């Protein structure tokens, strides 16, 4: 298992790679434990962000499950990131 670097400010690419690998490990473990298959997609947007939705279907016990990862890019954080944590918006203010 890869861990994020021990620096105080890891790069966005390093953090995204860690979470993509974590998503892959979670999906692999679910398939191994329950069977089924994951529909895997990678959706890129014009600002360089990426979404990787993974949806498990036809497991022995789990009928349907999702393991999602999104890497957003832009001048400010998306509403979903600041709605419950307003302090985060002060660190990355809107333009």
N, C-alpha and C positions, 0 to 999 in steps of 0.2 A: 504494500500500500504506500502510495506517495503522500507525503504530508506537505502542507504549505510551508514555504520557507520561514525561518525563524526571524526574519527582519521585521521591523515595525511597519513597513509599507511595501508589501509584496506587489508585484506588477499585476495589472488586470489580466494579462495573458496567463500568468502563473496561477492565479485564483480560478480563472475559467477552466483551465486544463485540469486542475484538481477536482472541480465539481463535475466536469464531464466524465472523468475517470470514476468518481464516486457513483454517478448515475449508472455507468456501465456495470460496475460491481453489484449495485443493488439489483439491477435487472437480471444479471447473470444468476445471482443468488435466488431470486424469485423463480426463475425458470427451472433451476436445479431442484428447488424444494417442491414446486407445485406443478411443473410442466407448463403447458401452454406456450404461446408465442407472443413476442412483442412486435407490434408495428412500429418501426423506427423511421423517423423523418428528421430532416434538418432543414429548417426554414431560415433563410437569410434576408435581412432587410437592407434598404439602401444606405443606411448610416453605419453599416458594419456589424450590427447586432445579429444574434442568432438564437433561434428557439429549437430545442430538441425534445419534442414530445415523444414519449414512449408509452404505448398502451398495451397492456397484457390482456389477452383473451383466451378462453378455453382452458383455464387451469383446472386441476382436479378439485380444488377447494375454492380458490379465488376465481369468481366469475369474470371480474374485470377490475383492472388496477391501472393507475397511471403514475409514472415517474417522470417528472418534467424538469427541464433546465432551460433557463433563458439568460442570455448575456446581452444586456442593453447597453447602448452607447449613446452619448449625447451630452449636452451642456448641463443638464440637471437630471436628478433622479426621477424615475416615473412615480406617479401618484401612489401606486401599490407599495413602493418602498418607503414612502414618507407619511402615509396616512396614519399609521399607528405609532410611528416614531418621528414626530415633527423635528426633533433635534438633528436628524440626518439631513434635513433640507438646509440647515444653516451651514453645514460643512460643504455641501454641493448646491449653492444657490442657483436659482433660475437666471438665465441671461437677462 
